[in-house]
Amino acid sequence: MNSPESPARPSPLAGVLAIDPYKPGKSSAPGTAKTFKLSSNETPLGASPHALEAVSKHAALEIYPDGQATKLREALAARYGLDPARIVCGAGSDELISLVTSAFVGPGDEGIFTTHGFLVYRIAILAAGGIPVVAPEKNLTADVDAILAAVTPKTKIVFVANPNNPTGTYLPFSDIKQLSASLPSHVLLVVDAAYAEYVTHNDYSPGLEIALGSENVVMTRTFSKIYGLAGLRLGWCYAPLHVADAINRIRGPFNVSGIAQAAGIAALADGGHIDKAVAHNTTWLAWLEREITSLGLPVTPSAGNFVLIHFKDANEARAADAFLTSHGLILREVSAYGLPQCLRLTVGLEEANRLVVEKLATFLKTKGR
Ligand SMILES: Cc1ncc(COP(=O)(O)O)c(C=O)c1O
């Protein structure tokens, strides 16, 4: 029986309704003969053939997977010299971001991320009932002083994507060390290194060294980017034991499928495939940055496998997006990141990269630029 003051239907938590649902990049360009999906930072080289083989050989779909992902954690531990007990695997690093937030952020607690930081942080904090706090960036780059200035007694978690999506900017390891050393010890620092494998700068580190010796630093990684397993949903994190324990208490008991575990182990063992992907990206990222800049479109120098292209204004970016889509080139509009004047382009295969530059040149001509 409804009491007179009870609402007419169940209502979600206020924080849930404050979330703008995550809008993935477009994946189709209707009416075009051939499309190039350059909107979600997926690798153009696909997954390792060994991972594909592991997937095709995976039988026993009726059997639950190993809920601890034991062999995968052991393979990751061996690959990076880590303690497997401190590794937690998830259905993409997105899941781990949500889980760690739910475990450490409650109603009224604050979580910090930066102006153009990856959108999932905001979603995870709101979903946990927390208050998202945005720390300003400098030159589209996270700023350690601004993050520290945003810390209050209510702060429970700080997210830094390194490199960040969609800007492609990164913090040198010295900055991450300074941030970690300056944060109060009860604040969890999550270093999201989804694009770590692509970074070739000498002053960069994914953050393992500080995660190793710290009680409040978590590093998240993914198999979705350079490993080419985005469709399987597989990520992992390296966390202090007490944090790993908290995540393990709240995650789904079988959150990573057996197929994903088998593919991850095989992908990890195929170093040659990763080397190829890094070489391809290094060459074509530099080429795209150079060619697009020489068209008169500034780009933000990127450490990842994508590049942020700046147009005159939001109208021009929208028009460019429509023009490129009409030629089968699917880029990512990034207005949800506060960058409506930009488009994000994932590094593709040679054919796609050359076509983007050619069509951007045509587009600019139509604009008299
Ligand atoms: C910075 C960053 N972190 C995390 C993710 C999530 O990746 P996944 O959930 O596929 O592991 C992405 C995906 O775009 C990303 O760009």
Ligand as a Chemical Component Dictionary entry (heavy atoms), coordinates in Angstrom:
data_LIG
# 
_chem_comp.id                   LIG 
_chem_comp.type                 NON-POLYMER 
_chem_comp.pdbx_formal_charge   0 
_chem_comp.three_letter_code    LIG 
# 
loop_
_chem_comp_atom.comp_id 
_chem_comp_atom.atom_id 
_chem_comp_atom.alt_atom_id 
_chem_comp_atom.type_symbol 
_chem_comp_atom.charge 
_chem_comp_atom.model_Cartn_x 
_chem_comp_atom.model_Cartn_y 
_chem_comp_atom.model_Cartn_z 
_chem_comp_atom.pdbx_ordinal 
LIG C1 C1 C 0 41.735 7.992 -20.613 1  
LIG C2 C2 C 0 40.890 6.786 -20.724 2  
LIG N1 N1 N 0 40.730 6.009 -19.661 3  
LIG C3 C3 C 0 39.978 4.903 -19.695 4  
LIG C4 C4 C 0 39.324 4.533 -20.850 5  
LIG C5 C5 C 0 38.429 3.336 -20.775 6  
LIG O1 O1 O 0 38.869 2.299 -21.511 7  
LIG P1 P1 P 0 38.305 0.821 -21.312 8  
LIG O2 O2 O 0 37.121 0.875 -20.395 9  
LIG O3 O3 O 0 37.937 0.385 -22.665 10 
LIG O4 O4 O 0 39.431 0.069 -20.708 11 
LIG C6 C6 C 0 39.462 5.295 -21.998 12 
LIG C7 C7 C 0 38.731 4.931 -23.229 13 
LIG O5 O5 O 0 38.515 5.698 -24.109 14 
LIG C8 C8 C 0 40.254 6.458 -21.934 15 
LIG O6 O6 O 0 40.408 7.248 -23.006 16 
# 
loop_
_chem_comp_bond.comp_id 
_chem_comp_bond.atom_id_1 
_chem_comp_bond.atom_id_2 
_chem_comp_bond.value_order 
_chem_comp_bond.pdbx_ordinal 
LIG C1 C2 SING 1  
LIG C2 N1 SING 2  
LIG C2 C8 DOUB 3  
LIG N1 C3 DOUB 4  
LIG C3 C4 SING 5  
LIG C4 C5 SING 6  
LIG C4 C6 DOUB 7  
LIG C5 O1 SING 8  
LIG O1 P1 SING 9  
LIG P1 O2 DOUB 10 
LIG P1 O3 SING 11 
LIG P1 O4 SING 12 
LIG C6 C7 SING 13 
LIG C6 C8 SING 14 
LIG C7 O5 DOUB 15 
LIG C8 O6 SING 16 
# 
